[in-house]
Structures are given as structure tokens and as C-alpha cells.
Amino acid sequence: MLWKLDGLSEYDVRRPHTPTGTNLLGLVKHVAGVELGYFGSTFGRPFFDEPPSWFAPDAEPNADMWATADESREQIVGLYRQAWLHTDDAVAALPLGATGHVPWWPEGQREVTLHHVLVRVIADTHRHAGHADLIRELVDGAVGMRKDNSSIPPEDQAWWEEYRGRLERVARAAQQG
């Protein structure tokens, strides 16, 4: 996910790209928070001595989905890198069957295993990586799963323009019946 920020201005990593405000730096902040919550307090391994205001139960809705003007890109990226290490430590220290408790889930549904949390967090991160893929492509055309692997056919711009045009024509024809 982090390479999706590379080479972009502060404005482009922070600006809302969808009606719900989805933005690249906010996605990174969110996935960091998800990892720190699920692999931290859920298993009695809290990351924060004093959680930031956006991590609090009474934080405004979506506080973890955007970076304030006072939060730098470096802080958010650094937090995500620390979340990786914290997660790696939890996964190394606990068996897959280790039981944890998700404090923000409804009563009676809070007990989980590390295995369950791993699958859940992988799915959440994968979903948001897809969001980041689309946003980055809309910003400057950069595509791909990794910086060194676009994972799309290696065609030139003319081919892609023709391809997109063909899809547009098919969609319009299907609409007309």
C-alpha cells in the first residue's frame, strides 16, 4: 500500500477522491489502526500507552480514515511500519488458536482466535489496497500490485485508450438493449 503514496503531493495523498472522502493517506492510517487494534488490545498486547484521539471509542466517525493537517505523511507511514512490527510480534508469540477479545464488538461476539483475526485483517487490508489501486490510477495513471509488478497486460497507452473506448461502446450498446 505504501508505494501508492510515492511521488504524490501532500494534496494528492490527502484529498478526497470519492463522495465518502476516501483518500490514500487515510487508507494507510486506517489499516495501521486496524492492525494495532486487532493484534494489540484484542490479545492483551496494546501498542499505545496513550492512544491518539482518533483511536478512542468516542472519536468522531471515520477519524481513522483521514490525516489531519497536524499529522504528517511520515508519521502515518511510520505508524503503519510500527503496526507491521507489532503484528509480526503478536503472530510470532501466539498460537493460531490463541483466544482474544475484541472490545468494540457486541457483547457475546467478542471472543476470537488469532486465526480468525489474521483472516479478517488480511481481507480488510486487501480490500483497502484495492481502493488505493483505483485512487492512484485516477490520480496519475500508476497501476499495479507492486511498484515492480503492474500485474496488467504490458500494452501501450494507445492500446489502453482503444480498450477503454471499446468497453464504453459495449456498455452504451447494452444500455440501449
N, CA and C of each residue as an Amber inpcrd file, in Angstrom:
protein
   531
   0.8140000  -1.2040000   0.0000000   0.0000000   0.0000000   0.0000000
   0.8490000   1.2560000   0.0000000   1.9860000   1.1950000   0.6520000
   2.7590000   2.4220000   0.8200000   3.2670000   3.0040000  -0.4900000
   3.5720000   2.1560000  -1.4580000   4.0900000   2.7120000  -2.7130000
   3.0470000   3.5470000  -3.4250000   1.7940000   3.3860000  -3.0870000
   0.7400000   4.1950000  -3.7070000   0.8770000   5.6710000  -3.3380000
   1.6420000   5.9710000  -2.2810000   1.8840000   7.3580000  -1.8780000
   3.0950000   7.9610000  -2.5890000   3.9830000   7.1140000  -3.0910000
   5.2630000   7.5740000  -3.6410000   5.0780000   8.5660000  -4.7830000
   5.7970000   9.6760000  -4.6830000   5.8130000  10.6610000  -5.7570000
   4.6080000  11.5730000  -5.8210000   3.6620000  11.4070000  -4.9150000
   2.4680000  12.2590000  -4.9280000   2.6230000  13.4250000  -3.9610000
   1.9590000  14.5110000  -4.2740000   1.9780000  15.6940000  -3.4140000
   1.1780000  15.4320000  -2.1390000   1.3880000  16.2910000  -1.1590000
   0.5930000  16.2030000   0.0750000  -0.8920000  16.3100000  -0.2490000
  -1.2070000  17.1820000  -1.1700000  -2.6080000  17.3500000  -1.5620000
  -3.1760000  16.0500000  -2.1310000  -2.4520000  15.4390000  -3.0590000
  -2.9750000  14.2350000  -3.7040000  -3.1050000  13.0470000  -2.7620000
  -2.2610000  12.9370000  -1.7490000  -2.4030000  11.8040000  -0.8270000
  -3.5070000  12.0450000   0.1990000  -3.9200000  13.2940000   0.3830000
  -4.9100000  13.6290000   1.4040000  -6.2990000  13.9560000   0.8530000
  -6.3670000  14.3860000  -0.3940000  -7.6530000  14.8870000  -0.8890000
  -8.6610000  13.7560000  -1.0520000  -9.9390000  14.0780000  -0.8440000
 -10.9750000  13.0550000  -1.0150000 -11.1870000  12.7580000  -2.4980000
 -11.2230000  11.4770000  -2.8230000 -11.3890000  11.0580000  -4.2110000
 -12.7510000  10.4330000  -4.4780000 -13.5530000  10.2710000  -3.4530000
 -14.8750000   9.6610000  -3.5980000 -15.8810000  10.4860000  -2.8000000
 -17.1690000  10.2810000  -3.0240000 -18.1690000  11.0010000  -2.2310000
 -18.0740000  10.7250000  -0.7260000 -17.4980000   9.5830000  -0.3430000
 -17.3490000   9.2750000   1.0850000 -16.0010000   9.7290000   1.6380000
 -15.2050000  10.4180000   0.8240000 -13.9600000  11.0000000   1.3040000
 -12.7400000  10.1050000   1.2540000 -12.8140000   8.9610000   0.6120000
 -11.6750000   8.0430000   0.5800000 -10.4410000   8.7420000   0.0140000
  -9.3270000   8.5830000   0.7280000  -8.0660000   9.2100000   0.3340000
  -6.9170000   8.2690000   0.6840000  -5.8120000   8.4120000  -0.0040000
  -4.7080000   7.4630000   0.1400000  -4.0870000   7.4510000   1.5310000
  -3.7740000   8.6100000   2.0750000  -3.1320000   8.6350000   3.3890000
  -4.0930000   8.1440000   4.4680000  -5.3670000   8.4350000   4.3040000
  -6.3670000   7.9290000   5.2390000  -6.4660000   6.4110000   5.2090000
  -6.3350000   5.8240000   4.0290000  -6.3520000   4.3620000   3.9420000
  -5.1820000   3.7580000   4.7030000  -4.0130000   4.3720000   4.5800000
  -2.8390000   3.8740000   5.3050000  -3.0580000   4.0220000   6.8130000
  -3.5800000   5.1540000   7.2320000  -3.8600000   5.3790000   8.6570000
  -4.8620000   4.3440000   9.1660000  -5.8860000   4.0850000   8.3720000
  -6.9140000   3.1170000   8.7680000  -6.3430000   1.7110000   8.9200000
  -5.5830000   1.2440000   7.9250000  -5.0680000  -0.1280000   8.0290000
  -4.0660000  -0.2500000   9.1730000  -3.3310000   0.8100000   9.4560000
  -2.4430000   0.7890000  10.6310000  -3.2730000   0.6360000  11.9000000
  -4.3320000   1.4120000  12.0130000  -5.1970000   1.3310000  13.1880000
  -5.8650000  -0.0200000  13.3320000  -6.2930000  -0.5910000  12.2110000
  -6.9240000  -1.9170000  12.2450000  -5.9380000  -2.9470000  12.7920000
  -4.7200000  -2.9470000  12.2700000  -3.7170000  -3.9020000  12.7640000
  -3.4200000  -3.6840000  14.2400000  -3.2420000  -2.4310000  14.6340000
  -2.8990000  -2.1500000  16.0310000  -4.0260000  -2.5300000  16.9770000
  -5.2570000  -2.3580000  16.5420000  -6.3850000  -2.7470000  17.3800000
  -6.5480000  -4.2520000  17.4720000  -6.5970000  -4.9020000  16.3290000
  -6.8590000  -6.3410000  16.3310000  -5.7010000  -7.1680000  16.8780000
  -4.4730000  -6.7810000  16.6060000  -3.3430000  -7.5630000  17.1110000
  -2.7820000  -6.9960000  18.4060000  -3.3380000  -5.8860000  18.8520000
  -2.9030000  -5.2560000  20.0940000  -3.8420000  -5.5600000  21.2320000
  -4.7970000  -4.6750000  21.4410000  -5.6760000  -4.8050000  22.6100000
  -6.5050000  -6.0830000  22.5890000  -6.8300000  -6.5920000  21.4160000
  -7.6060000  -7.8310000  21.3320000  -6.8990000  -8.9870000  22.0400000
  -5.5780000  -9.0070000  21.9630000  -4.8060000 -10.0970000  22.5630000
  -3.9860000  -9.6410000  23.7650000  -4.4190000  -8.5410000  24.3910000
  -3.7300000  -8.0640000  25.5880000  -2.3260000  -7.5650000  25.3110000
  -2.1030000  -7.0630000  24.1160000  -0.7940000  -6.5650000  23.6990000
  -0.9330000  -5.1380000  23.1660000  -1.4590000  -4.2220000  23.9760000
  -1.7220000  -2.8690000  23.4620000  -0.4530000  -2.1970000  22.9450000
  -0.6160000  -1.4550000  21.8860000   0.5000000  -0.7460000  21.2650000
   0.7140000   0.6240000  21.8990000  -0.3860000   1.3170000  22.1370000
  -0.3070000   2.6890000  22.6290000  -0.3170000   2.7360000  24.1480000
   0.5700000   3.5430000  24.7320000   0.4480000   3.8680000  26.1550000
  -0.7270000   4.8230000  26.3150000  -0.7730000   5.7950000  25.4300000
  -1.8530000   6.7810000  25.3970000  -2.3650000   6.8230000  23.9600000
  -3.4840000   6.1460000  23.6750000  -3.9770000   6.1030000  22.2960000
  -4.2800000   7.5030000  21.7620000  -4.0520000   7.7220000  20.4600000
  -4.4090000   9.0110000  19.8700000  -5.9220000   9.1980000  19.8840000
  -6.3560000  10.4290000  19.7660000  -7.7940000  10.7260000  19.8560000
  -8.5970000   9.9820000  18.7970000  -8.0350000   9.7630000  17.6130000
  -8.7730000   9.0800000  16.5550000  -8.9620000   7.5950000  16.8470000
  -8.2500000   7.0630000  17.8190000  -8.3280000   5.6460000  18.1770000
  -9.3100000   5.4030000  19.3230000  -9.7920000   6.4700000  19.9270000
 -10.6600000   6.3660000  21.1040000 -12.0680000   5.9140000  20.7150000
 -12.7470000   5.2060000  21.6240000 -14.1100000   4.7520000  21.3340000
 -15.0740000   5.8960000  21.0140000 -14.8180000   7.0760000  21.5670000
 -15.7230000   8.2020000  21.3250000 -15.2200000   9.1420000  20.2230000
 -14.2730000   8.6860000  19.4090000 -13.7590000   9.5090000  18.3010000
 -14.8680000   9.7540000  17.2860000 -14.7360000  10.8320000  16.5580000
 -15.7300000  11.1160000  15.5230000 -15.7370000   9.9850000  14.4950000
 -16.8770000   9.7390000  13.8550000 -16.9270000   8.6990000  12.8230000
 -15.8730000   8.9660000  11.7380000 -15.2090000   7.9220000  11.3280000
 -14.1940000   7.9700000  10.2730000 -12.9370000   8.7460000  10.6450000
 -12.6950000   8.9840000  11.9170000 -11.4950000   9.7200000  12.3290000
 -10.2170000   9.0070000  11.8970000 -10.3070000   7.7000000  11.6990000
  -9.1270000   6.9380000  11.2670000  -8.9780000   6.8900000   9.7520000
  -9.8680000   7.5390000   9.0260000  -9.8660000   7.4520000   7.5660000
  -9.3000000   8.6930000   6.8790000  -8.7190000   9.5950000   7.6570000
  -8.0970000  10.7790000   7.0660000  -7.0320000  11.3060000   8.0180000
  -6.0730000  12.0070000   7.4620000  -4.9920000  12.5850000   8.2580000
  -5.2660000  14.0680000   8.4570000  -5.1730000  14.5090000   9.6890000
  -5.3460000  15.9290000   9.9680000  -4.1400000  16.6960000   9.4240000
  -4.2650000  17.9990000   9.3670000  -3.1530000  18.8360000   8.9050000
  -1.9460000  18.7090000   9.8300000  -2.1890000  18.3390000  11.0920000
  -1.1000000  18.1810000  12.0630000  -0.4240000  16.8130000  11.9880000
  -1.0070000  15.8800000  11.2700000  -0.4240000  14.5440000  11.1200000
   0.3410000  14.5000000   9.7970000   1.6230000  14.2870000   9.8720000
   2.4260000  14.2630000   8.6460000   2.3400000  12.9010000   7.9620000
   2.6590000  12.9090000   6.7010000   2.7450000  11.6590000   5.9440000
   3.7440000  10.7300000   6.6270000   4.8760000  11.2920000   7.0640000
   5.9070000  10.4900000   7.7130000   5.3850000   9.8430000   8.9960000
   4.5780000  10.5650000   9.7590000   4.0080000   9.9920000  10.9870000
   3.0920000   8.8210000  10.6670000   2.2230000   8.9980000   9.6870000
   1.2620000   7.9470000   9.3360000   1.9940000   6.7340000   8.7650000
   2.9310000   6.9550000   7.8640000   3.7050000   5.8480000   7.2950000
   4.5080000   5.1600000   8.3950000   5.1110000   5.9380000   9.2770000
   5.8630000   5.3640000  10.3970000   4.9770000   4.5290000  11.3040000
   3.7670000   5.0130000  11.5470000   2.8210000   4.2570000  12.3680000
   2.4810000   2.9220000  11.7020000   2.2820000   2.9410000  10.3900000
   1.9670000   1.7040000   9.6800000   3.1430000   0.7240000   9.7640000
   4.3430000   1.2270000   9.6110000   5.5190000   0.3530000   9.7210000
   5.6360000  -0.2270000  11.1390000   5.3240000   0.5720000  12.1450000
   5.3310000   0.0770000  13.5270000   4.2210000  -0.9560000  13.7250000
   3.0940000  -0.7460000  13.0780000   1.9950000  -1.7120000  13.1680000
   2.4260000  -3.0610000  12.5990000   3.1670000  -3.0500000  11.4880000
   3.6710000  -4.3120000  10.9200000   4.4870000  -5.0600000  11.9530000
   5.4070000  -4.3500000  12.5860000   6.2830000  -4.9910000  13.5760000
   5.4850000  -5.5140000  14.7610000   4.5260000  -4.7200000  15.2120000
   3.6870000  -5.1320000  16.3390000   2.8810000  -6.3870000  15.9680000
   2.3560000  -6.3990000  14.7610000   1.6120000  -7.5630000  14.2760000
   2.5300000  -8.7730000  14.1620000   3.6960000  -8.5830000  13.5700000
   4.6550000  -9.6880000  13.4410000   4.9920000 -10.2830000  14.8070000
   5.1900000  -9.4160000  15.8010000   5.4910000  -9.8890000  17.1560000
   4.3390000 -10.7150000  17.7230000   3.1120000 -10.2390000  17.5350000
   1.9460000 -10.9630000  18.0570000   1.8060000 -12.3210000  17.3810000
   1.9600000 -12.3470000  16.0680000   1.8130000 -13.5990000  15.3180000
   2.9130000 -14.5850000  15.7070000   4.1150000 -14.0950000  15.9380000
   5.2210000 -14.9710000  16.3390000   5.0370000 -15.4930000  17.7620000
   4.4380000 -14.6970000  18.6230000   4.3340000 -15.0540000  20.0380000
   3.1270000 -15.9250000  20.3650000   2.0960000 -15.8750000  19.5400000
   0.8400000 -16.5510000  19.8760000   0.5410000 -17.6970000  18.9200000
  -0.0620000 -18.7770000  19.4240000  -0.5170000 -19.8380000  18.5180000
  -1.7690000 -19.3760000  17.7660000  -2.0270000 -19.9670000  16.6140000
  -3.2040000 -19.5780000  15.8280000  -4.5030000 -19.7220000  16.6090000
  -4.5460000 -20.6380000  17.5370000  -5.7490000 -20.8460000  18.3380000
  -5.8540000 -19.9410000  19.5520000  -4.8860000 -19.0380000  19.7330000
  -4.9330000 -18.1280000  20.8900000  -6.2380000 -17.3490000  20.8790000
  -6.8280000 -17.2130000  22.0470000  -8.1090000 -16.5200000  22.1700000
  -7.8950000 -15.0720000  22.5770000  -8.6030000 -14.1960000  21.9020000
  -8.5910000 -12.7770000  22.2280000 -10.0120000 -12.2700000  22.3550000
 -10.1320000 -11.0240000  22.7630000 -11.4500000 -10.3940000  22.9380000
 -11.4380000  -9.0350000  22.2550000 -12.3380000  -8.8540000  21.2990000
 -12.4380000  -7.5970000  20.5570000 -13.3770000  -6.6780000  21.3310000
 -12.8340000  -5.6730000  22.0250000 -13.6560000  -4.8610000  22.9200000
 -14.7310000  -4.0380000  22.2210000 -14.5740000  -3.7410000  20.9530000
 -15.5550000  -2.9100000  20.2520000 -16.6310000  -3.7270000  19.5390000
 -16.5780000  -5.0360000  19.6250000 -17.6280000  -5.8740000  19.0580000
 -18.7590000  -6.0380000  20.0680000 -19.9510000  -6.4400000  19.5950000
 -21.0860000  -6.6140000  20.5110000 -20.8120000  -7.6840000  21.5750000
 -21.3500000  -7.4620000  22.7360000 -21.2540000  -8.4260000  23.8370000
 -21.7270000  -9.7880000  23.3330000 -21.0360000 -10.8270000  23.7170000
 -21.3960000 -12.1740000  23.2980000 -20.7560000 -12.5940000  21.9820000
 -20.1350000 -11.6590000  21.2680000 -19.4810000 -11.9660000  19.9870000
 -18.0140000 -11.5530000  19.9960000 -17.4960000 -11.2070000  21.1360000
 -16.1580000 -10.6180000  21.2270000 -15.0140000 -11.6220000  21.2030000
 -15.2750000 -12.8700000  21.5150000 -14.1960000 -13.8550000  21.5790000
 -13.8000000 -14.2930000  20.1730000 -12.4930000 -14.2280000  19.8920000
 -11.9580000 -14.6010000  18.5810000 -10.6490000 -15.3610000  18.7710000
 -10.2250000 -16.0150000  17.7170000  -8.8990000 -16.6420000  17.7210000
  -7.9550000 -15.7890000  16.8750000  -6.6810000 -16.0000000  17.0730000
  -5.6990000 -15.3080000  16.2490000  -5.9230000 -15.6510000  14.7770000
  -6.2460000 -16.8920000  14.4990000  -6.5140000 -17.3050000  13.1190000
  -7.6280000 -16.4600000  12.5100000  -8.7270000 -16.3060000  13.2390000
  -9.8610000 -15.5050000  12.7620000  -9.4190000 -14.0660000  12.4840000
  -8.6670000 -13.4950000  13.4000000  -8.2240000 -12.1070000  13.2570000
  -7.2710000 -11.9630000  12.0710000  -6.3740000 -12.9130000  11.8900000
  -5.4690000 -12.8590000  10.7370000  -6.2480000 -12.8120000   9.4260000
  -7.2150000 -13.7000000   9.2800000  -8.0120000 -13.7370000   8.0520000
  -8.7770000 -12.4260000   7.8840000  -9.3730000 -11.9430000   8.9440000
 -10.1580000 -10.7110000   8.9030000  -9.2930000  -9.5110000   8.4960000
  -8.1150000  -9.3930000   9.0930000  -7.2490000  -8.2430000   8.8120000
  -6.6470000  -8.3410000   7.4090000  -6.2970000  -9.5420000   6.9780000
  -5.8160000  -9.7060000   5.6020000  -6.9010000  -9.2630000   4.6270000
  -8.1300000  -9.6840000   4.8470000  -9.2360000  -9.2990000   3.9630000
  -9.4460000  -7.7880000   3.9740000  -9.3980000  -7.1790000   5.1530000
  -9.5980000  -5.7330000   5.2590000  -8.4840000  -4.9790000   4.5340000
  -7.2520000  -5.4050000   4.7490000  -6.1170000  -4.7420000   4.1000000
  -6.1850000  -4.9250000   2.5860000  -6.5310000  -6.1120000   2.1480000
  -6.6500000  -6.3890000   0.7160000  -7.7110000  -5.4940000   0.0860000
  -8.8280000  -5.3620000   0.7600000  -9.9190000  -4.5080000   0.2720000
  -9.4390000  -3.0680000   0.1140000  -8.7660000  -2.5560000   1.1330000
  -8.3200000  -1.1690000   1.0800000  -7.1480000  -0.9750000   0.1190000
  -6.3500000  -2.0130000  -0.0880000  -5.2990000  -1.9260000  -1.1070000
  -5.9340000  -1.7670000  -2.4890000  -7.0570000  -2.4220000  -2.7040000
  -7.7950000  -2.2460000  -3.9590000  -8.2990000  -0.8210000  -4.1190000
  -8.8000000  -0.2520000  -3.0240000  -9.2110000   1.1550000  -3.0780000
  -8.0190000   2.0290000  -3.4660000  -6.8780000   1.7700000  -2.8310000
  -5.6750000   2.5570000  -3.1120000  -5.2390000   2.3890000  -4.5690000
  -5.3640000   1.1810000  -5.1130000  -5.0340000   0.9500000  -6.5230000
  -5.8500000   1.8690000  -7.4270000  -7.1470000   1.8890000  -7.1950000
  -8.0290000   2.6950000  -8.0420000  -7.7560000   4.1810000  -7.8920000
  -7.5800000   4.6280000  -6.6690000  -7.3240000   6.0520000  -6.4570000
  -6.0220000   6.4670000  -7.1290000  -4.9740000   5.6910000  -6.9590000
  -3.6910000   6.0540000  -7.5600000  -3.8080000   6.0920000  -9.0790000
  -4.5170000   5.1460000  -9.6570000  -4.6830000   5.1630000 -11.1110000
  -5.4180000   6.4200000 -11.5590000  -6.4150000   6.8470000 -10.7970000
  -7.1470000   8.0650000 -11.1390000  -6.2850000   9.3160000 -10.9920000
  -5.3650000   9.3150000 -10.0360000  -4.5230000  10.4900000  -9.8050000
  -3.5120000  10.6750000 -10.9330000  -2.7530000   9.6240000 -11.2510000
  -1.6790000   9.8130000 -12.2360000  -1.4570000   8.6260000 -13.1720000
  -2.3620000   7.6670000 -13.1540000  -2.2470000   6.5360000 -14.0630000
  -1.3650000   5.4010000 -13.5850000  -0.7160000   5.5500000 -12.4200000
   0.1400000   4.4770000 -11.9080000  -0.7310000   3.2960000 -11.4880000
  -0.3590000   2.1060000 -11.9540000  -1.1460000   0.9120000 -11.6550000
  -0.2400000  -0.1970000 -11.1580000  -0.8470000  -1.1780000 -10.5510000
  -0.1180000  -2.3810000 -10.2070000  -0.1930000  -2.7790000  -8.7620000
   0.0760000  -4.0580000  -8.5720000   0.0680000  -4.6390000  -7.2430000
   1.2880000  -4.1730000  -6.4510000   2.4110000  -4.0800000  -7.1360000
   3.6540000  -3.5920000  -6.5210000   4.3220000  -2.6520000  -7.5140000
   5.2250000  -1.8820000  -7.0080000   5.9320000  -0.9380000  -7.8740000
   6.6350000  -1.6650000  -9.0250000   7.1380000  -2.8660000  -8.7530000
   7.8780000  -3.6280000  -9.7570000   7.0310000  -4.6730000 -10.4800000
   5.7210000  -4.6690000 -10.2550000   4.8470000  -5.6630000 -10.8730000
   3.4810000  -5.0420000 -11.1060000   3.2400000  -4.5860000 -12.3370000
   1.9550000  -3.9390000 -12.6100000   0.8080000  -4.9340000 -12.6090000
   1.0850000  -6.1830000 -12.8760000   0.0870000  -7.2590000 -12.9380000
  -1.0360000  -6.9710000 -13.9370000  -0.7450000  -6.1690000 -14.9390000
  -1.6890000  -5.9370000 -16.0340000  -0.9510000  -6.1620000 -17.3490000
  -1.6780000  -6.3830000 -18.4440000  -1.0040000  -6.5980000 -19.7280000
  -0.0750000  -5.4260000 -20.0750000   1.0940000  -5.7230000 -20.6090000
   2.0860000  -4.6810000 -20.9040000   1.8220000  -3.9720000 -22.2360000
   0.7010000  -3.3090000 -22.3360000   0.3250000  -2.6260000 -23.5770000
   0.6360000  -1.1370000 -23.4820000   0.6930000  -0.4690000 -24.6390000
   0.9860000   0.9660000 -24.6440000  -0.2940000   1.7810000 -24.4230000
  -0.1080000   3.0850000 -24.2850000  -1.2340000   3.9700000 -23.9760000
  -2.3190000   3.9120000 -25.0530000  -1.9190000   3.8310000 -26.3170000
  -2.8990000   3.7650000 -27.4030000  -3.7790000   2.5210000 -27.2680000
  -3.1600000   1.3980000 -26.9350000  -3.9410000   0.1720000 -26.7560000
  -4.9570000   0.3490000 -25.6410000  -4.5290000   0.9110000 -24.5030000
  -5.4320000   1.0920000 -23.3660000  -6.5630000   2.0630000 -23.6980000
  -6.2650000   3.1010000 -24.4710000  -7.3240000   4.0390000 -24.8660000
  -8.3470000   3.3440000 -25.7540000  -7.8770000   2.5310000 -26.6880000
  -8.7880000   1.7700000 -27.5520000  -9.6050000   0.7750000 -26.7240000
  -8.9500000   0.0930000 -25.8160000  -9.6260000  -0.8750000 -24.9470000
 -10.7310000  -0.1950000 -24.1360000 -10.4010000   0.9180000 -23.5000000
 -11.3920000   1.6480000 -22.7060000 -12.5470000   2.1240000 -23.5960000
 -12.2160000   2.6200000 -24.7850000 -13.2540000   3.0570000 -25.7220000
 -14.1730000   1.9140000 -26.1210000 -13.5870000   0.7470000 -26.3600000
 -14.3920000  -0.4300000 -26.7070000 -15.3360000  -0.7920000 -25.5620000
 -14.8410000  -0.7690000 -24.3400000 -15.7010000  -1.0670000 -23.1900000
 -16.8280000  -0.0490000 -23.0640000 -16.5200000   1.2150000 -23.3330000
 -17.5470000   2.2600000 -23.2810000 -18.6230000   1.9990000 -24.3330000
 -18.2070000   1.6430000 -25.5460000 -19.1790000   1.3560000 -26.6120000
 -20.0510000   0.1530000 -26.2480000 -19.4620000  -0.8820000 -25.7020000
 -20.2240000  -2.0690000 -25.2950000 -21.2270000  -1.7040000 -24.2030000
 -20.8040000  -0.9070000 -23.2370000 -21.7050000  -0.5090000 -22.1480000
 -22.8840000   0.2930000 -22.6870000 -22.6180000   1.2170000 -23.6080000
 -23.7050000   2.0240000 -24.1840000 -24.6510000   1.1480000 -25.0070000
 -24.1020000   0.2120000 -25.7720000 -24.9390000  -0.6860000 -26.5690000
 -25.8020000  -1.5570000 -25.6640000 -25.2450000  -2.0440000 -24.5780000
 -26.0120000  -2.8690000 -23.6420000 -27.1140000  -2.0500000 -22.9840000
 -26.8400000  -0.7920000 -22.7040000 -27.8380000   0.0880000 -22.0870000
 -29.0270000   0.2920000 -23.0220000 -28.7530000   0.3970000 -24.3100000
 -29.8140000   0.6330000 -25.2900000 -30.6110000  -0.6320000 -25.5870000
 -30.0930000  -1.7710000 -25.1670000 -30.8240000  -3.0230000 -25.3040000
 -30.5680000  -3.6860000 -26.5750000
